[in-house]
Amino acid sequence: MSDPESGAPQTRLIHTRSERLGRITVNPPLERASTVLFRTEEALYGPKPTYGRMGLTVHRELEAGICALEGARHTRLAGNGLQACALAIASVVGAGGHLLLTDSAYGPTARFCERRLKHMGVEAERFDPRIGAGITAHFRDNTQAIVLESPGSLTFEISDLPAIAEAARPRGIRIIMDNTWGAGLHYQPLALGADISVQALTKYVSGHSDAFGGAACTNDKLIAARIAACSEDWGIALGPDDAWLCLRGLRTLHTRLKAHEAAGLELAQWLESRPEVARVLHPGLPSHPDHALWQRDFTGTNGLFSFILKPFPKQAEARFFGALRLFGMGFSWGGFESLIIPCDEQLTRRADCWTRSKPGQLMRVHAGLEALSDLKADLERGFAALSAG
Ligand SMILES: *Cc1c(COP(=O)(O)O)cnc(C)c1O
């Protein structure tokens, strides 16, 4: 058998099983445990984990799997994606510091930077996600970190990570990339210059809308130690059941992601031809302004993209959502089910951003694993209701 370490991504994600004490099963035992028992007094202060919060067998195997996924040497797990983002960011900033935040960041991450970090004496400043090397104009003497998310999960701009990393590196500014969309398989931020890659495992890794999880990954030993210390101080932990579900999801991530990718691309192309749609925002389409950048840095897409409706009255939009039978309305993605959600309320972009002058509602779609013909028929029902009356 070839070496799992040098195999294709889908091979590596399946073969991260570790040697365990006693019986070896395909999947690790699920240990629901706060308390670990010791036979001797001496062992109490011996090798860790000595307490459930540090994670047990499942957590070690999930960490190994996420390391394989992200091309990372160190992975720290968190209770959810937001917690992993907060952990990663807080690990590389400190009082008196300045943080640069992409304007298309996930809303709760932006809120953490602009509300919580403020209390911790760190000033957050937003920048245009498409700024590239121009980011240097925002650097200050006290700039400590840059928070990126590429593509932004509502508006789908791609950031030029290599250019930003090249500008940041000589100044010791740390780069954190939210890699939930790329999911590790289609984007490798650590190889492209990020210091920390973060994922909400809640999305594609768990893949079934039934668990939470987060991970912060790095190849830098010092940063890994700072993340570990911050995680210990805040008591950050991932529950064993959720860790087990994330590990199970990881094994089939490659196959699912390919199916989501194919469905997403086909739906996006189909939506581009619809008369009700003003614009589709999907980095894999040639019409996307950052398509070339996506082609250079990414190896794939997934089921998540947006489109902008032409102007319709509020009641017409309500009829559209009311007519859908398959697409659910919900604030997440990455599961097996298709979702659609109006996003204007979630946009917290700067006043001068292009989103202010778009014609109609921003709609985000997650293409699930249902048959495409059924999904198109469902959206057709919606569009018929949108234009009726
Ligand atoms: C969902 C999401 C998160 C947060 O993950 P949770 O597990 O829901 O806390 C962070 N970043 C992005 C891009 C997300 O889509």
Ligand as a Chemical Component Dictionary entry (heavy atoms), coordinates in Angstrom:
data_LIG
# 
_chem_comp.id                   LIG 
_chem_comp.type                 NON-POLYMER 
_chem_comp.pdbx_formal_charge   0 
_chem_comp.three_letter_code    LIG 
# 
loop_
_chem_comp_atom.comp_id 
_chem_comp_atom.atom_id 
_chem_comp_atom.alt_atom_id 
_chem_comp_atom.type_symbol 
_chem_comp_atom.charge 
_chem_comp_atom.model_Cartn_x 
_chem_comp_atom.model_Cartn_y 
_chem_comp_atom.model_Cartn_z 
_chem_comp_atom.pdbx_ordinal 
LIG C1 C1 C 0 -20.601 29.645 9.955  1  
LIG C2 C2 C 0 -19.337 30.382 9.802  2  
LIG C3 C3 C 0 -18.544 30.667 10.912 3  
LIG C4 C4 C 0 -18.975 30.336 12.303 4  
LIG O1 O1 O 0 -19.140 28.985 12.528 5  
LIG P1 P1 P 0 -20.091 28.476 13.712 6  
LIG O2 O2 O 0 -19.683 27.076 13.898 7  
LIG O3 O3 O 0 -21.499 28.653 13.248 8  
LIG O4 O4 O 0 -19.785 29.325 14.908 9  
LIG C5 C5 C 0 -17.350 31.336 10.705 10 
LIG N1 N1 N 0 -16.961 31.699 9.481  11 
LIG C6 C6 C 0 -17.700 31.442 8.389  12 
LIG C7 C7 C 0 -17.211 31.869 7.054  13 
LIG C8 C8 C 0 -18.909 30.781 8.515  14 
LIG O5 O5 O 0 -19.659 30.545 7.441  15 
# 
loop_
_chem_comp_bond.comp_id 
_chem_comp_bond.atom_id_1 
_chem_comp_bond.atom_id_2 
_chem_comp_bond.value_order 
_chem_comp_bond.pdbx_ordinal 
LIG C1 C2 SING 1  
LIG C2 C3 SING 2  
LIG C2 C8 DOUB 3  
LIG C3 C4 SING 4  
LIG C3 C5 DOUB 5  
LIG C4 O1 SING 6  
LIG O1 P1 SING 7  
LIG P1 O2 DOUB 8  
LIG P1 O3 SING 9  
LIG P1 O4 SING 10 
LIG C5 N1 SING 11 
LIG N1 C6 DOUB 12 
LIG C6 C7 SING 13 
LIG C6 C8 SING 14 
LIG C8 O5 SING 15 
# 
